[in-house]
């Protein structure tokens, strides 16, 4: 669409010209039910009244709207010809007065891609469910607006919906004469307005908090999901975490929750984890667990609930001016979500999950060619869409954890309190936050910011130890390294831990610790001189800073022999993470990592760490192991998984994790027969409940190996005739090892737009099977022929799914790398966002090839 990709310069110019006083938005959603129109998309009527002032020089601007058609446009009572002023994405506005009223009557399209107003039909009962998702700029698919975060305004919504529906928005709603009318919001940005509508199952509660003046703050709580999921919905646990989070943030932020009520909607076919719409947070409905899950799944859900809640202050109350400073909300929400998780809920080991899992996302993103400073250079909306990445979230949160160690916890929190009070309902930039942190800490935040926020790349920290004749430390130093592309050496607040066994058969425990500031290429740790020789050195013990840990040879030998004996679970998680980074960096052969996983993963007590190690082991086998070792490595991995499955505590989370991992690794006839037997009930493992979700897990493995056909999968869908069941069936269908199956899946995803976003995701997931490399080989050249057309014809969400998901990385060969390079060389003028996606996947492939070379040479 012309003009759909708004640039930063256009937004800056418009913000200098207009100020918005308010929106009145009327949506008629009755067309969501009933027969679809014969031609064109299914649409709904959207009437928007915008009151805005001209605050700068100039008399022309534009409003944003992405819609099939516009019925009428009126500016200050003057009718404008839609054919003349609307180009499909923008409405041109000339002749602005000092005070202006714009009224736009449009037919907007329901979405099937999760962007704008998404419409979902539940196959279980035929009910229709709607919800909105806008970030960064899809509110314009639902109503006319000025779509940029720094043009905040109050909103009043009214919604006409089918009888019997529940309709929610940011404000409190009442139903009168068939119309839902919602109270006016506080000034907020377009991208966090929201509407949820349908026959949702809705549960309510109330949160109460005593304020410092003795008064009581009451926040009405709501939680909702589709009717078909109601029997699985544990709303009481959602409310428990919600209340714990609200208590934590009220106690630490000294700014009462500002948006009235607090609804949380678990919605179908959601593209992301959740979205922080004030008063109406939306989540992917997979957080409503249909079967048994591990404790890690509940922890993940709690963390997401708290992450979105932190956004009520960081992002909703105070919002970045433009997407350059996306970190001002996402990094803080990620950090505060983990902090509140650990200090306010039952998930007291949340920092272990953060160190082992969340940071792995950041380390990968920070070593891609597309890496960027935490404060990024976001030229336009396509850039913004791709910037919701591991750097903005997890590296930013890691850096804030480092900042807390650097300035002190109370100085950090007092800075946040001043930031909220100073900028409430406004927009900020980096300098606004640094100013309050300088006030509260007395530290030079400018130099810290230059090192940590305005440069890219991850440092490595390595111990450099010499010993005297009595086997004591003569000198201990920390070496800091950086990549050639991003050579910045940063100040790190670190703890160095020394570990040893207290007796011959004991566990590895820490016997010495030093906390210090590391700067430059080499920092001597004087206080460790004279300490007894350690068996293991961890240079970022307690995970205070953001870095890759390296080991000296003695420590690496210790881990090869006794990783499972590291007594502290956080220290052990840091060791697993460091070993994985060594494998990714082609410094540790993949088969060595697989051996470590085979030997020690079964003893891992933290379920989240275990599941990460299992996922890393699969990646090591599928991408980093030398091709000649894959069969042997896969056999050993499956044998180990089955052994641990049989040894795991019956009915426990570890047993479930090993069952899922075994299904993913199973390849031999006996493995597949066991899976089939567990499905049929003719085989049994004590305590293992093969519920519906686990049935689909087993079926996907069987389908991928060609042992179940379409008839079996149809029968399973009849058993689980739900939206979740349909997604699972589609994934299993695409997983089958057949040229006809792959051709059909490719056509459905690449050549047509018949599938919704969720089914596109499921089809891609099933299509790409590691054991089917030869079957998938013909699609490598077809991928490079198709992606530019896909990017131009499909929505950005679907385009991202196709370009990322179908990149032929499983070919794992130099020819595919050369093909990617050839495409990049021939498409220098393609959309930067598209080139970034291909470049990132190309880099993953190049990394895999380096790791394969390391694995092959390490086997000699």
Residue pairs with C-beta under 8 A, 6 or more apart in sequence:
1 66
1 87
1 88
1 89
2 87
2 88
2 89
2 90
3 62
3 87
3 89
3 90
4 66
4 88
4 89
4 381
5 380
5 381
5 382
6 64
6 137
6 147
6 148
6 380
6 381
7 379
7 380
8 322
8 323
8 324
8 378
8 379
8 380
11 148
11 150
11 322
12 322
14 61
14 62
14 146
14 148
14 151
15 148
15 150
15 151
15 321
16 55
16 56
17 54
17 55
17 56
17 57
17 58
17 61
17 96
18 52
18 53
18 54
18 55
18 56
18 61
18 96
18 146
18 151
19 52
19 53
19 55
19 151
20 50
20 51
20 52
20 146
20 151
20 152
20 153
21 51
21 52
21 53
21 153
21 154
22 50
22 51
22 153
22 154
22 155
22 156
22 184
23 48
23 49
23 50
23 51
23 143
23 145
23 153
23 154
23 155
23 156
24 48
24 49
24 156
24 158
25 46
25 47
25 48
25 49
25 143
25 155
25 156
25 157
25 158
26 45
26 46
26 47
26 48
26 157
26 158
26 159
26 160
27 44
27 45
27 46
27 142
27 143
27 157
27 158
27 159
27 160
27 195
28 44
28 45
28 46
28 159
28 160
29 44
29 130
29 159
29 160
29 161
29 162
29 167
29 197
30 160
30 161
30 162
31 42
31 43
31 44
31 45
32 42
32 44
32 110
32 119
32 128
32 130
32 161
32 162
32 197
33 128
33 162
36 42
37 43
40 68
41 68
41 109
41 110
42 109
42 110
42 119
43 67
43 68
43 69
43 107
43 108
43 109
43 110
44 107
44 108
44 110
44 117
45 71
45 105
45 106
45 107
45 108
46 67
46 104
46 105
46 106
46 107
46 108
46 142
46 143
46 144
47 103
47 104
47 105
47 106
48 102
48 103
48 104
48 106
48 143
48 144
48 145
49 101
49 102
49 103
50 63
50 100
50 101
50 102
50 103
50 104
50 144
50 145
50 146
51 99
51 100
51 101
52 100
52 102
52 146
53 98
53 99
53 100
54 96
54 97
54 98
54 99
54 100
58 96
59 94
59 95
59 96
60 92
60 93
60 94
60 95
60 96
61 93
61 96
62 90
62 91
62 92
62 93
63 90
63 91
63 93
63 102
63 104
63 144
63 145
63 146
64 89
64 90
64 91
64 137
64 140
64 144
64 145
64 146
64 147
65 86
65 89
65 90
65 91
65 104
65 106
65 108
65 140
65 143
65 144
65 145
66 88
66 89
66 108
66 116
66 138
66 140
66 141
67 88
67 106
67 107
67 108
67 109
67 141
68 107
68 108
68 109
69 82
69 106
69 107
70 82
70 86
70 91
70 104
70 105
70 106
70 107
71 82
71 105
71 106
71 107
72 79
72 82
72 103
72 104
72 105
73 79
73 80
73 81
73 82
73 85
73 86
73 91
73 102
73 103
73 104
73 105
74 80
74 101
74 102
74 103
74 104
75 93
75 95
75 96
75 100
75 101
75 102
76 97
76 100
76 101
77 101
78 95
80 91
85 91
85 92
85 93
86 92
89 140
91 102
91 104
91 144
93 100
93 102
102 144
104 143
104 144
106 143
106 144
108 116
108 117
108 141
108 142
108 143
109 116
109 141
110 116
110 117
110 118
110 119
110 130
111 117
111 118
111 119
111 141
112 118
112 119
112 753
112 756
112 757
113 271
113 756
113 757
113 795
113 797
113 798
114 133
114 269
114 270
114 271
114 757
114 758
114 797
115 133
115 138
115 141
115 271
115 795
115 796
115 797
116 132
116 133
116 134
116 138
116 139
116 141
116 142
117 130
117 131
117 132
117 141
117 142
117 195
118 130
118 131
118 132
118 133
118 267
118 269
119 128
119 129
119 130
120 128
120 129
120 130
120 267
120 268
120 269
120 723
120 756
121 127
121 128
121 129
122 128
122 129
122 226
122 227
122 228
122 268
122 722
122 723
123 721
123 722
123 723
123 726
124 228
124 721
124 722
124 723
125 227
125 228
127 198
127 199
127 226
127 227
127 228
128 162
128 198
129 197
129 198
129 199
129 200
129 226
129 267
129 268
130 195
130 196
130 197
130 198
131 194
131 195
131 196
131 197
131 198
131 265
131 267
131 270
131 282
132 139
132 142
132 193
132 194
132 195
132 196
132 277
132 282
133 270
133 271
133 272
133 275
133 282
134 141
134 142
134 190
134 191
134 192
134 193
134 194
134 275
135 191
135 192
135 275
135 388
136 191
136 323
136 381
136 384
136 385
137 147
137 148
137 190
137 191
137 381
137 384
138 191
139 145
139 147
139 190
139 191
139 193
140 147
140 190
142 195
145 190
146 190
147 190
147 191
148 189
148 190
148 322
149 189
149 190
149 191
149 319
149 320
149 321
149 322
149 323
149 427
150 189
150 319
150 321
150 322
150 427
151 189
151 190
152 187
152 188
152 189
152 319
152 425
152 426
152 427
153 187
153 188
154 184
154 185
154 186
154 187
154 188
155 170
155 171
155 184
155 185
155 188
155 193
156 171
156 181
156 182
156 183
156 184
156 185
157 169
157 170
157 171
157 180
157 181
157 182
157 193
157 195
158 179
158 180
158 181
158 182
159 167
159 169
159 179
159 180
159 182
159 195
159 197
160 178
160 179
160 180
161 167
161 180
161 197
163 178
164 199
165 197
165 198
165 199
166 196
166 197
166 198
166 199
166 200
166 202
166 224
167 173
167 175
167 180
167 195
167 196
167 197
168 194
168 195
168 196
168 197
168 222
168 224
168 263
168 265
168 280
169 180
169 182
169 193
169 194
169 195
169 196
169 279
169 280
170 182
170 185
170 188
170 192
170 193
170 194
170 259
170 277
170 278
170 279
170 280
171 182
171 183
171 184
171 185
171 260
171 279
172 182
172 183
172 220
172 260
172 261
173 180
173 181
173 182
173 183
174 180
174 181
183 260
185 193
185 259
185 278
185 279
186 258
186 259
186 278
186 425
187 425
188 278
188 316
188 319
188 425
189 319
192 275
192 276
192 277
192 278
192 315
192 316
193 277
194 275
194 277
194 280
194 282
196 224
196 263
196 265
196 267
196 280
196 282
198 226
199 227
200 224
200 225
200 226
200 227
200 265
201 224
201 225
201 226
201 227
201 229
201 230
201 233
202 222
202 223
202 224
203 222
203 223
203 224
203 233
203 235
203 239
204 220
204 221
204 222
204 223
205 221
205 222
205 223
205 235
205 239
206 218
206 219
206 220
206 221
207 218
207 219
207 221
207 242
207 243
207 246
207 262
208 216
208 217
208 218
208 219
209 216
209 217
209 219
209 246
209 247
209 250
209 256
210 216
210 217
211 217
211 256
217 250
217 256
217 257
219 246
219 257
219 260
219 261
219 262
220 260
220 261
220 262
221 239
221 242
221 243
221 261
221 262
221 263
221 264
222 261
222 262
222 263
222 264
223 233
223 235
223 238
223 239
223 263
223 264
223 265
223 266
224 263
224 264
224 265
224 266
225 233
225 265
225 266
225 267
225 285
225 288
226 266
226 268
226 285
226 723
228 722
228 723
229 266
229 285
229 288
229 290
232 288
232 289
232 290
233 266
233 288
234 288
234 289
237 298
238 264
238 301
238 305
241 301
241 302
241 305
241 306
241 345
242 262
242 264
242 305
242 309
244 340
244 344
244 345
245 305
245 306
245 309
245 340
245 344
245 345
246 257
246 262
246 309
247 344
248 306
248 340
248 343
248 344
249 257
249 309
249 310
249 312
249 313
249 336
249 340
250 256
250 257
252 413
252 416
253 313
253 413
253 416
253 417
253 420
254 417
255 313
255 317
255 417
255 420
255 421
255 424
257 312
258 278
258 312
258 317
258 424
259 278
259 279
259 312
259 316
260 279
261 279
262 279
262 281
263 279
263 280
263 281
264 281
264 282
264 283
264 305
265 280
265 281
265 282
265 283
266 282
266 283
266 284
266 285
266 287
266 288
267 282
267 283
267 284
267 285
268 285
268 723
268 758
269 723
269 756
269 757
269 758
270 282
270 283
270 284
270 285
271 757
271 797
272 284
272 388
273 283
273 284
273 304
274 281
274 282
274 283
274 284
274 304
274 305
274 307
274 308
275 281
275 282
275 308
276 308
276 311
276 312
276 315
276 316
276 329
276 333
278 312
278 316
281 305
281 308
281 309
283 304
283 305
283 308
287 301
287 304
289 297
290 691
290 692
290 693
290 724
291 691
291 692
291 693
291 694
292 656
292 689
292 691
292 693
292 694
293 656
294 607
294 608
294 611
294 653
294 654
294 656
294 657
295 607
295 608
295 653
296 353
296 607
296 608
296 611
296 653
298 347
299 341
299 347
299 350
299 353
299 608
300 353
302 341
302 345
302 347
303 337
303 338
303 341
303 347
303 350
303 353
304 337
306 336
306 337
306 340
306 341
306 344
306 345
307 333
307 334
307 336
307 337
308 333
309 337
309 340
310 332
310 333
310 336
310 337
310 340
311 329
311 333
313 416
313 420
314 328
314 329
314 332
314 333
314 336
314 416
315 328
315 329
315 330
315 332
315 333
317 420
317 424
317 425
318 328
318 419
318 420
318 423
318 424
318 425
318 426
318 427
318 428
319 329
319 426
319 427
319 428
320 326
320 328
320 329
320 427
320 428
320 429
321 427
321 428
321 429
322 378
323 376
323 378
323 381
323 383
323 384
323 387
324 375
324 376
324 377
324 378
324 429
325 375
325 428
325 429
325 430
326 376
326 378
326 384
326 387
326 388
326 392
327 374
327 375
327 376
327 392
327 396
327 453
328 428
328 429
328 430
328 433
330 388
330 392
330 393
330 396
331 374
331 392
331 393
331 395
331 396
331 397
331 399
331 400
332 396
332 397
332 400
332 416
334 358
334 393
334 394
334 396
334 397
335 396
335 397
335 400
335 401
338 350
338 351
338 353
338 354
338 358
338 397
341 347
341 350
342 348
342 349
342 350
342 351
349 569
349 570
349 606
349 608
351 543
351 570
352 569
352 570
352 573
352 606
352 608
352 609
353 606
353 608
353 609
354 397
354 401
354 543
355 543
355 570
355 573
355 574
355 577
356 573
356 574
356 576
356 577
356 606
356 608
356 609
356 612
357 608
357 609
357 612
358 393
358 394
358 397
358 398
359 394
359 398
359 543
359 546
359 577
360 577
360 580
360 612
361 390
361 393
361 394
362 390
362 391
362 393
362 394
362 395
362 398
362 458
362 546
363 390
363 458
363 548
363 581
363 584
364 390
364 584
365 371
365 389
365 390
365 391
365 394
365 395
366 390
366 391
366 395
366 456
366 457
366 458
367 457
367 458
367 483
368 839
368 840
368 843
369 839
369 840
369 843
370 386
370 836
370 839
370 840
371 391
371 456
371 457
371 486
372 387
372 391
372 456
373 453
373 454
373 455
373 456
374 391
374 392
374 395
374 396
374 399
374 452
374 453
374 454
375 430
375 453
375 454
376 383
376 387
376 391
376 392
377 383
378 384
378 387
379 832
382 796
382 831
382 832
382 833
383 832
383 833
385 796
385 800
385 833
386 800
386 833
386 836
386 837
391 456
395 458
395 546
398 545
398 546
399 452
399 453
399 546
400 412
401 543
401 544
401 546
402 452
402 492
402 493
402 544
402 545
402 546
403 412
403 437
403 448
403 452
404 412
405 493
405 544
405 545
406 443
406 448
406 491
406 493
407 415
407 437
407 440
407 441
407 443
408 441
411 437
411 440
411 441
411 442
411 443
412 437
412 440
412 441
414 440
415 433
415 436
415 437
415 439
415 440
415 441
416 436
418 436
418 439
418 440
419 428
419 432
419 433
419 436
422 432
422 436
423 432
430 449
430 453
434 445
434 446
434 449
435 445
437 443
437 445
438 444
438 445
448 491
451 488
451 490
451 491
452 490
455 486
455 488
455 490
456 486
456 488
457 482
457 483
457 485
457 486
457 487
457 488
458 483
458 546
458 547
458 548
459 480
459 481
459 482
459 488
459 489
459 490
459 492
459 547
459 548
460 480
460 481
460 482
460 547
460 548
460 549
460 550
461 478
461 479
461 480
461 481
461 492
461 494
461 518
461 539
461 540
461 545
461 547
461 548
461 549
461 550
462 478
462 479
462 481
462 539
462 550
462 551
462 552
463 476
463 477
463 478
463 479
463 496
463 537
463 539
463 550
463 551
463 552
463 555
464 476
464 477
464 478
464 479
464 522
464 552
465 473
465 475
465 476
465 477
465 537
465 552
466 473
466 474
466 475
467 473
467 474
467 533
468 474
471 532
471 533
472 530
472 531
472 532
472 533
473 528
473 529
473 530
473 531
473 532
473 533
474 529
475 524
475 529
476 496
476 524
476 525
476 528
476 529
476 531
477 522
477 523
477 524
477 525
478 494
478 496
478 518
478 522
478 523
478 525
478 539
479 521
479 522
480 489
480 490
480 492
480 518
480 519
480 520
480 521
480 522
480 523
481 521
482 488
482 489
489 519
489 520
489 521
490 519
491 517
491 518
491 519
492 517
492 518
492 519
492 540
492 544
492 545
492 547
493 515
493 516
493 517
493 518
493 544
493 545
494 515
494 516
494 517
494 518
494 539
494 540
494 541
494 544
494 545
494 547
495 513
495 514
495 515
495 540
495 541
495 542
495 544
496 513
496 514
496 515
496 516
496 525
496 528
496 537
496 538
496 539
496 541
497 510
497 512
497 513
497 537
497 538
497 541
497 542
497 571
498 510
498 511
498 512
498 513
498 528
498 531
498 532
498 534
498 536
498 537
499 508
499 509
499 510
499 511
499 534
499 535
499 536
499 537
499 538
499 566
499 571
500 508
500 509
500 511
500 532
500 534
500 535
500 536
501 507
501 508
501 509
501 535
501 565
502 509
502 511
506 565
507 565
507 566
507 567
508 535
508 536
508 558
508 562
508 565
508 566
508 567
509 567
509 568
510 541
510 568
510 571
511 532
511 534
512 528
512 531
512 532
512 534
513 541
514 525
514 527
514 528
515 544
516 523
516 525
516 527
517 523
518 545
534 554
534 555
535 554
535 555
535 558
535 562
536 555
536 558
536 559
536 566
536 575
537 551
537 552
537 554
537 555
538 549
538 555
538 571
538 574
538 575
539 549
539 550
540 547
540 549
540 574
541 571
541 574
542 570
543 570
543 574
548 578
548 581
548 585
549 574
549 575
549 577
549 578
549 581
550 578
550 582
551 559
551 578
559 575
559 579
559 596
560 592
560 596
563 572
563 575
563 576
563 579
563 596
563 599
563 600
564 572
564 599
564 600
564 603
564 604
566 572
566 575
569 605
569 606
569 609
572 604
572 606
572 609
573 606
573 609
576 604
576 609
576 612
576 613
576 616
579 588
579 593
579 596
580 593
580 616
582 588
582 593
583 589
583 590
583 592
583 593
583 616
583 620
583 624
583 851
584 624
584 847
584 851
586 847
586 850
586 851
586 853
586 854
587 854
588 854
589 854
589 855
589 857
589 858
589 859
590 620
590 621
590 624
590 625
590 626
590 629
590 633
590 851
590 852
590 854
590 855
591 625
591 626
591 629
591 633
591 855
591 858
591 859
592 858
593 616
593 617
593 620
593 624
594 617
594 620
594 621
594 625
594 633
594 636
594 637
597 613
597 614
597 616
597 617
597 620
597 637
597 640
598 636
598 637
598 640
601 610
601 613
601 614
601 617
601 640
601 644
602 640
602 643
602 644
602 647
604 610
604 613
607 653
607 654
607 657
610 654
610 657
611 657
614 657
614 661
617 637
618 637
618 661
618 664
618 665
621 630
621 633
621 634
621 637
622 630
622 770
622 810
623 809
623 812
623 844
623 848
623 851
624 848
624 851
624 852
624 855
625 633
625 852
625 855
626 852
626 853
626 855
626 856
626 859
627 812
627 852
628 856
629 855
629 856
629 859
634 665
634 667
635 667
635 668
637 665
638 662
638 665
638 666
638 667
638 668
638 671
641 658
641 661
641 662
641 665
642 662
642 671
642 674
644 654
644 658
645 655
645 658
645 659
645 662
645 685
645 688
646 685
648 654
648 655
648 658
649 655
649 687
650 686
650 687
650 688
651 687
651 688
651 689
652 687
655 685
655 687
655 688
656 688
656 694
659 685
659 688
659 694
659 697
660 694
660 697
662 671
663 675
663 697
663 698
663 700
663 701
664 701
665 671
666 672
666 674
666 675
666 701
666 705
667 705
667 771
672 701
672 702
672 705
672 707
674 683
675 698
675 701
675 702
676 698
676 702
676 707
677 683
678 684
678 685
678 688
678 690
678 698
679 690
679 695
679 698
679 699
679 702
690 698
692 719
692 720
692 725
695 716
695 720
696 716
696 720
696 725
696 728
696 732
699 708
699 712
699 713
699 716
699 728
699 732
700 728
700 731
700 732
700 735
700 766
702 708
703 713
703 732
703 733
703 735
703 736
703 766
704 735
704 736
704 737
704 769
704 771
704 772
705 737
705 771
706 736
706 737
706 738
708 732
709 736
710 733
710 736
713 729
713 732
713 733
714 729
716 725
716 728
716 729
716 732
717 725
717 726
717 729
719 725
720 728
726 759
727 758
727 759
727 762
728 762
730 759
730 762
730 763
730 766
731 762
731 763
731 765
731 766
732 766
733 741
733 745
733 766
734 741
734 742
734 745
734 762
734 763
734 764
734 765
734 766
734 767
735 766
735 767
735 769
737 769
737 771
737 772
737 775
738 775
739 775
742 767
742 772
742 775
742 776
742 779
745 763
745 766
745 767
746 767
746 779
746 782
748 754
748 755
748 763
749 755
749 760
749 763
749 764
749 767
749 802
749 806
750 782
750 786
750 790
750 802
750 806
753 794
753 798
755 763
757 797
757 798
757 801
760 798
760 801
760 802
761 801
761 805
764 801
764 802
764 805
764 806
765 805
767 776
767 806
768 776
768 805
768 806
768 810
769 776
770 810
772 810
773 810
773 811
773 812
776 808
776 810
776 811
777 808
777 811
779 806
779 808
780 808
780 811
780 816
780 819
781 819
783 806
783 807
783 808
784 819
784 820
784 822
784 823
787 802
787 803
787 823
787 834
787 838
788 827
788 830
788 834
790 798
790 799
790 802
790 803
791 799
791 803
791 830
791 831
791 834
794 802
796 833
799 834
800 837
803 834
803 837
803 838
803 841
804 837
804 840
804 841
807 820
807 838
807 841
807 845
808 816
809 816
809 841
809 844
809 845
809 848
812 845
812 848
812 849
812 852
813 849
814 849
816 845
817 842
817 845
817 846
817 849
820 838
820 841
820 842
820 845
821 842
823 838
824 835
824 838
824 839
824 842
827 834
827 835
828 835
